């Protein structure tokens, strides 16, 4: 997505941001099947994930394999995460959610930030912005630049992209398309040089604000599973070079 350069101040930018984010601000839980493609750490990826996220900071991600057990199961609640590699019977327990998710996917996100990123929900809620023509507004606050777009003057504002400028190679962006009921169903996430991650995510079978019980965010660790640490997980990169299968029948969404 080619993003426009900022122009003159836009007095209506705050209202445009509030309108664009109205639907996502009300998302407390989201579950979906996610078709993923692109690359992590320079290695190709293609397949499907089962994702469940709940406020304030709970997450479950299963990487679905073509046959047999999932490639990994990631769960997070608050400040603790577990990553199970069922095929190898290896497990990382009581890890930092942001560090674990980054080791697996490259994304510098914890569970709460992942929910915001998938739903196109900017962190900033109010700031002055700039125009970039009649149908673009840009709102920048705290290292986050939100690009708002509408197809015409009569069309609704949508979050087209959010650029996270944290300095150096950690800068990354999320781009949003294919909105339904105010929420995007196609998301691209990529860091500045695209070497760490460049992911295209297509959401389907999306359910919003359906209760997700505490059992969703637990994982049964096999007795005798071998503990691993974050360094070993980073070296393993369980999603790199993988082709994942369709979700098995009866899988929770």
PyMOL commands that set and color helices and strands:
alter all, ss='L'
color gray80, all
select helices_A, chain A and resi 13-20+22-25+97-105+111-119+168-170+214-217+230-236
alter helices_A, ss='H'
color red, helices_A
select strands_A, chain A and resi 9-10+29-40+43-54+58-63+72-77+80-85+90-95+129-131+136-141+144-149+158-164+172-180+183-191+197-208+226-227
alter strands_A, ss='S'
color yellow, strands_A
deselect
rebuild
show_as cartoon
